[in-house]
């Protein structure tokens, strides 16, 4: 009886209670990762969503969940946000959302995944770019590219995070600013998908539960971040970024070989 009520009132048709519970748990874990290292959780979450959600719902539902998750993380770390950097990012993100919404379906997704993965690996392991003297242009370009790619893959965090990591920000400022810039991308994405006609209403119950569990993960991750030594944070950041990049490359390559 309780299961029927839960399924009927909170879950979209066709999604089992077990699948929903798994996504709610994954939302907590991925929020811990994002709060501790600044990013990574979004791409982990969309990978899990892709296993159980209809293809047409993956990116917009992920965007709705990530909007709440990033809003919670930004709220917890609000005093650490670098606001000029976020506004430069927003300027590019506005263009990226408009262009991405109209062109995303025409692009070769496999090649783009490989390209993003290689780009992130270069940023993490190659010669460190010096963007401190051109912060405005670098973050505006990052906002455009990250939001554009978010329209395709659902998570453009590695692009924004890679550029943001070169600005020499303290770890808490980095995580807080990354949360706000990601929030901007996801809000713009929701607006575009809404204008394109996606029906969010059946998914609101699941989204609300995932946002709640994600906020609890944010609180846990924020405590971990505050206790983490700078060297541990930087090493963890590299590990997360590298894992995400390799996952993108492997997924793109396997899709190309299978086609």
Backbone torsions as a table, in degrees:
resi	resn	phi	psi	omega
1	UNK	NA	-49.5	178.3
2	UNK	-63.8	-38.9	178.4
3	UNK	-63.7	-40.5	178.8
4	UNK	-64.4	-40.4	179.1
5	UNK	-65.1	-44.9	-179.8
6	UNK	-60.7	-45.4	-178.1
7	UNK	-66.9	-42.0	-175.5
8	UNK	-73.3	-32.2	-172.7
9	UNK	-98.4	-25.3	-173.0
10	UNK	-115.9	-24.8	-173.0
11	UNK	-106.2	146.5	175.3
12	UNK	-69.4	154.6	179.7
13	UNK	-57.5	136.8	175.8
14	UNK	91.7	-8.9	179.8
15	UNK	-100.8	122.8	-176.9
16	UNK	-74.3	159.7	177.2
17	UNK	-61.9	-39.5	179.9
18	UNK	-63.4	-43.5	178.7
19	UNK	-64.0	-42.1	179.4
20	UNK	-64.0	-44.1	179.2
21	UNK	-62.2	-37.2	178.3
22	UNK	-64.4	-42.8	179.8
23	UNK	-66.9	-36.4	178.2
24	UNK	-64.7	-41.3	177.7
25	UNK	-66.8	-41.2	179.1
26	UNK	-63.7	-36.2	178.4
27	UNK	-60.3	-39.4	177.1
28	UNK	-63.1	-49.1	-176.3
29	UNK	-63.7	-44.4	-177.6
30	UNK	-69.2	-29.5	175.8
31	UNK	-69.5	-35.0	173.9
32	UNK	-60.4	-45.2	179.9
33	UNK	-61.2	-47.5	-178.5
34	UNK	-64.4	-39.2	-179.6
35	UNK	-70.7	-32.8	-178.3
36	UNK	-79.2	-36.7	-173.4
37	UNK	-118.7	-1.4	175.1
38	UNK	96.3	-28.4	179.8
39	UNK	-165.4	-178.3	-179.8
40	UNK	109.2	-37.4	-178.0
41	UNK	-64.6	-36.6	-178.1
42	UNK	-61.7	-43.4	-179.5
43	UNK	-73.1	-34.1	174.7
44	UNK	-63.5	-40.2	-178.1
45	UNK	-67.3	-43.7	-177.9
46	UNK	-68.0	-29.5	175.9
47	UNK	-64.8	-40.0	177.4
48	UNK	-68.8	-41.2	179.7
49	UNK	-61.7	-36.2	-178.0
50	UNK	-63.3	-18.2	-179.4
51	UNK	-80.1	-22.6	-171.5
52	UNK	-128.6	-19.1	-176.0
53	UNK	-95.7	153.2	172.6
54	UNK	-59.5	146.2	-174.6
55	UNK	-55.7	-41.3	-176.4
56	UNK	-68.3	-19.1	-176.6
57	UNK	-96.7	-14.3	-170.4
58	UNK	-59.2	-56.7	-174.1
59	UNK	-68.1	-48.6	-179.9
60	UNK	-65.3	-39.6	179.3
61	UNK	-68.1	-41.7	175.7
62	UNK	-58.7	-41.7	178.7
63	UNK	-61.6	-39.0	179.2
64	UNK	-66.2	-44.1	179.4
65	UNK	-64.6	-43.8	-178.3
66	UNK	-68.7	-27.5	174.7
67	UNK	-61.2	-47.7	178.3
68	UNK	-67.0	-41.1	-178.7
69	UNK	-64.2	-46.5	179.7
70	UNK	-69.6	-32.1	176.4
71	UNK	-64.6	-41.2	177.6
72	UNK	-64.1	-42.9	-179.6
73	UNK	-66.8	-39.9	178.2
74	UNK	-64.0	-38.7	179.8
75	UNK	-64.7	-44.2	-178.8
76	UNK	-63.5	-36.1	-174.8
77	UNK	-110.6	23.9	-170.2
78	UNK	-55.6	-38.4	-175.3
79	UNK	-68.7	-12.9	-178.4
80	UNK	-96.4	-3.3	-173.9
81	UNK	-68.7	137.1	172.2
82	UNK	-91.9	98.5	-171.3
83	UNK	-70.0	-38.3	175.3
84	UNK	-57.3	-41.5	178.9
85	UNK	-62.2	-42.0	-178.9
86	UNK	-65.7	-36.1	179.9
87	UNK	-70.4	-36.9	175.0
88	UNK	-63.1	-41.2	177.4
89	UNK	-60.7	-43.8	-178.4
90	UNK	-60.6	-38.7	179.9
91	UNK	-58.4	-43.4	177.2
92	UNK	-73.4	-35.1	-177.3
93	UNK	-63.7	-35.3	178.5
94	UNK	-60.1	-42.9	178.3
95	UNK	-69.2	-43.2	-179.1
96	UNK	-59.7	-39.5	-179.8
97	UNK	-67.0	-41.8	-179.3
98	UNK	-66.4	-45.8	-179.6
99	UNK	-69.8	-43.4	-178.8
100	UNK	-62.3	-39.0	-179.5
101	UNK	-63.5	-30.0	-177.2
102	UNK	-93.7	-23.7	-173.2
103	UNK	-115.1	-10.7	-170.8
104	UNK	-56.6	-41.6	-174.8
105	UNK	-70.0	-12.3	-177.4
106	UNK	-94.4	-8.6	-172.7
107	UNK	-89.3	147.9	176.5
108	UNK	-73.2	99.6	-172.4
109	UNK	-61.0	-38.2	-177.3
110	UNK	-62.7	-46.4	-179.5
111	UNK	-65.5	-35.8	178.9
112	UNK	-66.9	-39.6	177.8
113	UNK	-60.0	-45.5	179.5
114	UNK	-63.2	-42.9	-179.6
115	UNK	-62.9	-42.0	178.6
116	UNK	-64.7	-43.8	179.4
117	UNK	-59.1	-44.2	178.9
118	UNK	-66.1	-39.0	178.8
119	UNK	-61.2	-45.2	-179.2
120	UNK	-66.1	-41.8	178.1
121	UNK	-60.5	-39.3	178.8
122	UNK	-64.7	-41.9	179.9
123	UNK	-65.1	-37.5	-175.0
124	UNK	-79.1	-41.1	-171.2
125	UNK	-112.0	-14.9	-179.8
126	UNK	-83.1	-172.9	175.8
127	UNK	-57.6	132.4	-176.3
128	UNK	-68.1	118.3	176.7
129	UNK	-64.5	150.9	179.5
130	UNK	-109.0	93.6	-178.3
131	UNK	-102.3	1.1	-177.4
132	UNK	-58.5	-34.4	-177.2
133	UNK	-83.1	-8.6	-179.2
134	UNK	-136.3	44.1	-176.1
135	UNK	-57.5	-42.1	-176.3
136	UNK	-62.7	-50.8	-178.4
137	UNK	-66.6	-40.8	-178.6
138	UNK	-62.9	-45.5	-177.3
139	UNK	-75.2	-30.4	174.8
140	UNK	-64.9	-43.6	177.1
141	UNK	-64.8	-39.9	178.9
142	UNK	-62.8	-41.0	178.5
143	UNK	-61.8	-42.7	179.4
144	UNK	-63.5	-52.2	-174.9
145	UNK	-68.1	-44.9	-177.2
146	UNK	-63.1	-43.1	-179.1
147	UNK	-70.6	-39.4	176.5
148	UNK	-58.4	-48.6	-178.8
149	UNK	-70.9	-27.8	176.8
150	UNK	-64.3	-29.9	176.5
151	UNK	-65.4	-24.7	-177.4
152	UNK	-93.9	-51.3	-172.4
153	UNK	-98.3	-15.8	-178.2
154	UNK	91.7	-20.9	-179.1
155	UNK	-144.0	113.0	177.5
156	UNK	-108.9	16.5	-176.0
157	UNK	-54.4	-40.2	-178.8
158	UNK	-58.8	-32.5	179.8
159	UNK	-69.4	-54.4	178.6
160	UNK	-61.1	-41.5	-179.9
161	UNK	-65.6	-38.5	179.9
162	UNK	-63.2	-44.5	179.3
163	UNK	-70.1	-43.6	-178.8
164	UNK	-60.4	-34.0	-177.2
165	UNK	-68.6	-14.5	-179.6
166	UNK	-90.3	-2.1	-174.4
167	UNK	-88.1	-0.2	176.9
168	UNK	73.8	28.9	-179.8
169	UNK	-79.2	149.0	171.8
170	UNK	-63.7	156.2	-170.6
171	UNK	-61.0	-40.0	180.0
172	UNK	-70.4	-35.4	175.3
173	UNK	-66.2	-40.0	177.5
174	UNK	-60.7	-50.6	-177.5
175	UNK	-63.6	-43.2	-179.4
176	UNK	-64.7	-45.2	-178.7
177	UNK	-68.9	-37.5	175.5
178	UNK	-61.2	-39.4	179.1
179	UNK	-62.9	-43.9	-177.9
180	UNK	-69.4	-41.7	179.6
181	UNK	-65.9	-40.3	176.8
182	UNK	-64.4	-39.1	177.7
183	UNK	-58.8	-43.2	178.9
184	UNK	-59.3	-45.7	180.0
185	UNK	-60.4	-44.3	-176.4
186	UNK	-70.9	-36.7	177.2
187	UNK	-63.1	-44.9	178.0
188	UNK	-62.3	-38.0	178.9
189	UNK	-64.1	-41.7	178.6
190	UNK	-62.1	-40.7	178.8
191	UNK	-61.0	-45.4	-178.8
192	UNK	-64.7	-45.9	179.7
193	UNK	-65.3	-35.0	175.6
194	UNK	-62.9	-42.7	178.4
195	UNK	-66.3	-30.1	178.7
196	UNK	-79.5	-5.7	171.9
197	UNK	102.1	11.2	179.1
198	UNK	-69.8	134.8	-179.1
199	UNK	-90.1	104.0	-178.8
200	UNK	-80.4	-23.0	-170.3
201	UNK	-53.0	-46.7	-177.9
202	UNK	-64.9	-16.5	-174.9
203	UNK	-100.3	-3.2	-171.5
204	UNK	-64.4	-35.9	179.1
205	UNK	-62.9	-49.0	178.2
206	UNK	-62.1	-43.7	-179.9
207	UNK	-59.8	-43.2	-178.9
208	UNK	-62.9	-42.7	179.8
209	UNK	-66.9	-37.8	178.7
210	UNK	-69.7	-35.7	177.0
211	UNK	-65.8	-41.8	179.5
212	UNK	-61.9	-48.7	179.2
213	UNK	-65.7	-33.9	177.3
214	UNK	-65.4	-36.9	178.5
215	UNK	-65.9	-39.1	176.1
216	UNK	-62.9	-38.4	175.2
217	UNK	-65.2	-36.0	177.4
218	UNK	-62.0	-43.8	179.1
219	UNK	-61.9	-42.9	179.2
220	UNK	-65.9	-42.6	-179.8
221	UNK	-67.4	-36.6	179.2
222	UNK	-64.7	-37.2	175.9
223	UNK	-65.5	-39.6	178.0
224	UNK	-64.5	-41.3	179.8
225	UNK	-61.1	-43.1	-178.4
226	UNK	-64.8	-25.5	-178.6
227	UNK	-97.6	-5.4	-172.6
228	UNK	-84.2	128.5	174.8
229	UNK	-61.5	151.2	-177.8
230	UNK	-57.1	-42.7	-178.2
231	UNK	-65.0	-39.1	178.3
232	UNK	-65.0	-42.0	178.6
233	UNK	-59.7	-48.7	-176.9
234	UNK	-64.6	-39.8	177.6
235	UNK	-65.2	-43.7	178.2
236	UNK	-63.5	-39.7	178.0
237	UNK	-59.5	-44.5	179.4
238	UNK	-63.4	-41.1	179.6
239	UNK	-62.6	-46.7	-179.0
240	UNK	-62.8	-46.9	-178.5
241	UNK	-62.8	-42.4	-178.8
242	UNK	-65.3	-42.9	178.5
243	UNK	-61.4	-42.4	178.7
244	UNK	-64.0	-43.1	-179.5
245	UNK	-63.0	-46.0	179.9
246	UNK	-64.6	-36.9	178.3
247	UNK	-63.6	-41.0	177.7
248	UNK	-63.8	-45.0	-179.0
249	UNK	-62.3	-46.9	-179.4
250	UNK	-64.0	-40.0	180.0
251	UNK	-67.3	-42.2	178.4
252	UNK	-65.0	-43.1	-179.0
253	UNK	-65.8	-41.5	-179.6
254	UNK	-66.0	-35.9	177.3
255	UNK	-66.6	-40.4	178.1
256	UNK	-64.6	-41.2	-178.8
257	UNK	-69.9	-31.2	-178.4
258	UNK	-78.4	-19.4	-176.3
259	UNK	-84.3	NA	NA
